[in-house]
Amino acid sequence: MKQTYIIIDDDLESVSNTQTIAGRFRNLTYVASANNYDDGVNLILEHQPTLVFLEIDPADKKSALSLSLINELYRFLKVVPKIIITAKTKTLSYEALQYEVVDYLLKPLDINNFRKAILKLDRATSTNSTTNISKESVSTFEVLDETELEEELNLVEEIDEIDEIKEEEKKADEETVLIRQENKSDDLIPFEKEQTLIICVKSYGDYRYIDSNDILYFEADNNSTDIHLNNGEMITAFKTLKHFETVLPTTHFLRIHNSYMINIAQVSRIHTGNTVCYIKNSTTKLPFSKSYKENIDLIIARIAAGNYLEI
């Protein structure tokens, strides 16, 4: 599978080195490079590549290169490119992994680590990602002789699968349930029943299942998000609030503030003068900002569209 890529790095020598190593892979096609935050965002929006090599600890702090560039992309793109971080130290590696980057490579780039990262990228973007990579797919990475090809296949088998864990968006499905009509013959009447959305919060083998109906609201906490439940419990997920805003259905959840996303079904009161929302069966009230006023209007409209009487 052909992959187009952009390099965003304030160090011209590093850009050259990355391009040189990437040039050894036949499935990678270079598009452009940028040395600062603004130019990098604009290039990605213009070309929408498959992959971005991103420096997040630049020597020139004026370049403003950082992980926040990834968040900026979610504002404009439905499909954000895969990101491979390049940096001189491991200092930001844990923080970077919370952004679901493909890999974190240390400079100067090593061909073996680079190869592993590209193999991960290919498997993540392949429609057949759950199957083993065949000889045909491996051969697209480089022009290999038979000995090198065998080495590549051995390398593929050694890639740690936990690097490929991806949180799948769970959607509410509709099923047809047949009921018998009372006081009539055996005629069967179909009606649609919406299944509850279950959200799975995963952390190092711990699978925590949350009924979406039990969620009151989400609260941003730097690069993690606190999920507040109707039983008073709070669960921390190591995903940004932006991530939840992207994957959760807007029919149930809407963002009302930079720090809050609310369950529409849990709203008991909206005071537009004081710019606050109240949560059912509690004293909790959440502020909403003018930038999300359209979402507040949408919540009011959706509540009014239900079994509703205004007096």
C-alpha positions as CSV (number, residue, x, y, z in Angstrom):
1,M,0.0,0.0,0.0
2,K,1.4,3.3,-1.1
3,Q,1.9,5.8,1.8
4,T,2.5,9.6,1.3
5,Y,4.4,11.4,4.0
6,I,5.3,14.8,5.3
7,I,8.3,15.6,7.6
8,I,7.9,18.4,10.2
9,D,11.2,19.1,11.9
10,D,13.1,22.3,12.7
11,D,16.4,20.6,12.0
12,L,17.2,20.6,8.3
13,E,19.8,17.8,8.7
14,S,17.3,15.6,10.5
15,V,14.8,16.3,7.6
16,S,17.4,15.1,5.2
17,N,18.3,12.0,7.2
18,T,14.6,11.0,7.6
19,Q,14.0,11.5,3.8
20,T,17.1,9.4,3.0
21,I,16.1,6.5,5.1
22,A,12.4,6.7,4.0
23,G,13.7,6.7,0.4
24,R,14.8,3.0,0.9
25,F,11.1,2.0,1.2
26,R,9.3,1.7,-2.1
27,N,5.8,2.2,-0.5
28,L,6.7,5.6,0.9
29,T,6.3,8.7,-1.2
30,Y,7.7,12.0,0.0
31,V,5.4,15.1,-0.3
32,A,6.9,18.0,1.5
33,S,8.5,19.3,4.8
34,A,8.0,22.1,7.2
35,N,10.1,23.5,10.0
36,N,7.4,25.1,12.2
37,Y,3.9,24.6,13.7
38,D,1.9,26.8,11.4
39,D,3.5,25.7,8.1
40,G,3.3,22.0,9.3
41,V,-0.5,22.2,9.9
42,N,-1.1,24.0,6.6
43,L,0.9,21.4,4.7
44,I,-1.0,18.5,6.3
45,L,-4.4,20.2,5.6
46,E,-3.3,20.9,2.0
47,H,-1.9,17.4,1.1
48,Q,-3.6,15.2,3.7
49,P,-0.8,12.6,3.7
50,T,-1.1,9.1,5.1
51,L,1.9,9.7,7.5
52,V,3.6,12.5,9.3
53,F,7.1,12.4,10.8
54,L,6.8,14.9,13.7
55,E,9.6,16.4,15.9
56,I,8.1,17.4,19.3
57,D,11.2,18.6,21.2
58,P,12.7,21.1,18.7
59,A,16.0,22.9,19.2
60,D,14.4,26.1,18.0
61,K,11.5,26.7,20.5
62,K,10.2,29.4,18.2
63,S,9.1,26.7,15.8
64,A,6.4,25.8,18.4
65,L,6.5,22.1,17.4
66,S,4.8,19.9,19.9
67,L,2.1,17.3,20.4
68,S,-0.5,20.0,20.3
69,L,-0.2,19.9,16.6
70,I,-2.0,16.6,16.6
71,N,-5.0,18.1,18.5
72,E,-5.1,20.9,16.0
73,L,-5.6,18.4,13.1
74,Y,-8.7,17.0,14.8
75,R,-10.4,20.4,14.4
76,F,-10.3,20.1,10.6
77,L,-9.8,16.5,9.4
78,K,-12.2,13.6,9.7
79,V,-9.2,11.3,9.1
80,V,-6.0,12.4,10.9
81,P,-2.8,11.1,9.4
82,K,-0.8,8.4,11.2
83,I,2.0,10.1,13.3
84,I,5.5,8.8,13.9
85,I,7.3,10.9,16.5
86,T,11.0,11.7,16.0
87,A,13.0,13.1,19.0
88,K,16.5,13.2,20.5
89,T,15.4,11.9,23.9
90,K,12.7,9.6,25.4
91,T,11.5,12.4,27.7
92,L,8.1,12.8,26.0
93,S,7.6,9.2,24.9
94,Y,4.9,8.4,27.5
95,E,3.0,11.5,26.7
96,A,3.2,10.9,23.0
97,L,1.8,7.4,23.3
98,Q,-1.4,8.9,24.8
99,Y,-2.0,10.4,21.4
100,E,-2.0,7.0,19.7
101,V,1.1,7.7,17.6
102,V,2.4,4.8,15.5
103,D,5.8,4.9,17.0
104,Y,8.4,7.0,18.8
105,L,11.8,7.0,17.1
106,L,15.0,8.4,18.6
107,K,17.5,10.4,16.6
108,P,19.7,9.7,14.9
109,L,17.2,7.3,13.2
110,D,18.1,3.7,13.1
111,I,17.1,1.7,9.9
112,N,15.9,-1.3,11.9
113,N,13.7,0.7,14.2
114,F,12.5,2.7,11.2
115,R,11.6,-0.5,9.4
116,K,9.6,-1.7,12.4
117,A,7.6,1.5,12.5
118,I,6.7,1.3,8.8
119,L,5.6,-2.3,9.3
120,K,3.4,-1.2,12.1
121,L,2.0,1.6,9.9
122,D,1.3,-0.8,7.1
123,R,-0.5,-3.3,9.3
124,A,-2.5,-0.5,11.0
125,T,-3.8,0.9,7.7
126,S,-4.3,-2.5,5.9
127,T,-7.8,-3.7,5.5
128,N,-6.5,-7.1,6.5
129,S,-4.7,-6.0,9.6
130,T,-5.8,-9.0,11.7
131,T,-4.0,-11.5,9.5
132,N,-0.2,-12.2,9.3
133,I,1.7,-10.1,6.7
134,S,2.5,-12.2,3.7
135,K,5.7,-12.3,1.6
136,E,4.0,-10.2,-1.1
137,S,3.1,-7.4,1.4
138,V,6.5,-7.4,3.0
139,S,8.2,-7.2,-0.4
140,T,6.6,-3.8,-1.0
141,F,8.7,-2.2,1.7
142,E,12.1,-2.5,0.0
143,V,13.8,-4.2,-3.0
144,L,15.0,-7.3,-1.2
145,D,17.0,-10.4,-2.2
146,E,15.9,-13.8,-0.9
147,T,18.1,-13.6,2.2
148,E,16.9,-10.2,3.2
149,L,13.3,-11.1,2.5
150,E,13.6,-14.0,5.0
151,E,15.1,-11.6,7.6
152,E,12.1,-9.3,7.0
153,L,9.6,-12.1,7.6
154,N,11.4,-13.0,10.9
155,L,11.3,-9.4,11.9
156,V,7.6,-9.2,11.3
157,E,6.9,-12.1,13.6
158,E,8.8,-10.4,16.4
159,I,6.8,-7.2,16.4
160,D,5.0,-6.8,19.7
161,E,1.3,-6.8,19.1
162,I,0.4,-4.6,22.0
163,D,1.8,-1.7,20.0
164,E,-1.1,-2.3,17.6
165,I,-3.9,-2.1,20.2
166,K,-6.5,0.4,18.9
167,E,-9.5,1.5,20.7
168,E,-12.5,0.8,18.5
169,E,-15.4,3.1,18.4
170,K,-18.5,1.3,19.7
171,K,-21.8,2.1,18.0
172,A,-25.3,1.5,19.0
173,D,-26.9,-1.1,16.7
174,E,-30.6,-1.5,15.9
175,E,-32.2,-4.9,16.1
176,T,-35.7,-5.9,15.1
177,V,-37.7,-7.5,18.0
178,L,-41.0,-9.3,17.2
179,I,-43.8,-9.0,19.7
180,R,-47.2,-10.6,19.7
181,Q,-50.1,-8.1,19.4
182,E,-52.5,-8.5,22.3
183,N,-56.1,-9.7,21.7
184,K,-55.3,-10.5,18.0
185,S,-54.2,-13.4,16.0
186,D,-50.6,-14.6,15.5
187,D,-49.6,-11.5,13.5
188,L,-46.2,-10.3,14.5
189,I,-45.4,-6.6,14.7
190,P,-41.7,-5.5,14.3
191,F,-40.3,-2.6,16.3
192,E,-36.8,-1.2,16.6
193,K,-35.0,-1.4,19.9
194,E,-31.8,0.6,20.3
195,Q,-29.0,-1.2,22.1
196,T,-27.1,0.6,24.9
197,L,-23.7,1.9,23.9
198,I,-21.0,0.2,26.0
199,I,-17.7,2.1,26.4
200,C,-14.6,0.1,27.2
201,V,-11.8,1.8,29.0
202,K,-8.7,-0.3,28.6
203,S,-5.5,0.0,30.6
204,Y,-2.7,-2.6,30.7
205,G,-5.0,-5.6,30.3
206,D,-7.8,-4.1,32.5
207,Y,-11.1,-3.8,30.6
208,R,-13.6,-1.5,32.3
209,Y,-17.0,-1.5,30.7
210,I,-19.3,1.5,31.1
211,D,-22.9,1.8,30.2
212,S,-23.1,5.1,28.3
213,N,-26.5,5.8,30.1
214,D,-24.6,5.9,33.4
215,I,-22.3,8.7,32.3
216,L,-23.1,12.2,33.5
217,Y,-20.3,14.1,31.9
218,F,-16.6,14.0,30.7
219,E,-14.1,16.4,32.2
220,A,-10.7,17.2,30.6
221,D,-7.6,16.8,32.7
222,N,-4.5,17.6,30.6
223,N,-4.0,14.6,28.3
224,S,-6.5,12.4,30.2
225,T,-10.2,12.5,30.7
226,D,-12.2,12.0,33.9
227,I,-15.6,10.2,33.3
228,H,-18.2,11.0,36.0
229,L,-20.9,8.4,36.6
230,N,-24.3,8.7,38.1
231,N,-23.3,6.6,41.1
232,G,-20.7,9.2,42.1
233,E,-17.8,7.2,40.8
234,M,-15.1,8.8,38.6
235,I,-13.0,6.8,36.1
236,T,-9.9,8.2,34.4
237,A,-9.2,7.3,30.8
238,F,-5.8,8.2,29.2
239,K,-7.4,9.8,26.1
240,T,-8.0,13.5,25.4
241,L,-11.5,15.0,25.6
242,K,-11.0,15.7,21.9
243,H,-10.7,12.0,21.3
244,F,-14.0,11.3,23.1
245,E,-15.7,14.1,21.2
246,T,-14.5,12.5,17.9
247,V,-15.7,8.9,18.6
248,L,-18.8,9.3,20.6
249,P,-22.2,9.8,18.9
250,T,-23.4,13.4,19.0
251,T,-26.9,12.2,19.4
252,H,-26.0,11.4,23.1
253,F,-23.0,13.5,24.0
254,L,-22.1,17.1,23.1
255,R,-19.2,19.3,24.1
256,I,-20.2,22.5,26.0
257,H,-16.8,23.8,27.1
258,N,-13.1,23.2,26.5
259,S,-13.2,21.1,29.7
260,Y,-16.6,19.4,29.6
261,M,-18.7,17.2,27.4
262,I,-22.2,16.3,28.7
263,N,-24.7,13.5,28.4
264,I,-27.8,15.1,26.9
265,A,-30.0,12.7,28.8
266,Q,-28.6,13.8,32.1
267,V,-29.3,17.5,31.7
268,S,-32.0,18.8,34.2
269,R,-31.7,22.6,33.6
270,I,-30.0,25.1,31.3
271,H,-29.6,28.7,32.5
272,T,-28.4,30.7,29.4
273,G,-28.1,33.9,31.5
274,N,-25.6,32.3,33.9
275,T,-24.2,30.0,31.1
276,V,-24.4,26.9,33.2
277,C,-25.9,23.4,32.8
278,Y,-27.3,21.4,35.7
279,I,-27.0,17.6,36.1
280,K,-30.0,15.5,37.1
281,N,-30.3,14.3,40.7
282,S,-27.3,16.3,41.9
283,T,-26.1,19.7,42.8
284,T,-23.5,19.6,40.0
285,K,-23.6,22.5,37.5
286,L,-21.2,22.8,34.5
287,P,-20.3,26.0,32.8
288,F,-20.7,26.3,29.0
289,S,-18.7,28.7,26.8
290,K,-19.9,31.0,24.0
291,S,-17.9,29.0,21.5
292,Y,-20.1,26.0,22.2
293,K,-23.4,28.0,22.3
294,E,-24.6,26.1,19.2
295,N,-24.4,22.8,21.0
296,I,-26.4,24.3,23.9
297,D,-29.1,25.3,21.5
298,L,-29.0,21.8,20.0
299,I,-29.5,20.3,23.4
300,I,-32.5,22.5,24.1
301,A,-34.0,21.6,20.7
302,R,-33.5,17.8,21.2
303,I,-35.0,17.8,24.7
304,A,-38.0,19.8,23.3
305,A,-38.4,17.2,20.4
306,G,-39.2,14.4,22.9
307,N,-42.2,13.8,25.1
308,Y,-42.2,17.4,26.2
309,L,-44.6,20.0,27.7
310,E,-43.5,23.6,28.1
311,I,-45.5,25.8,30.6
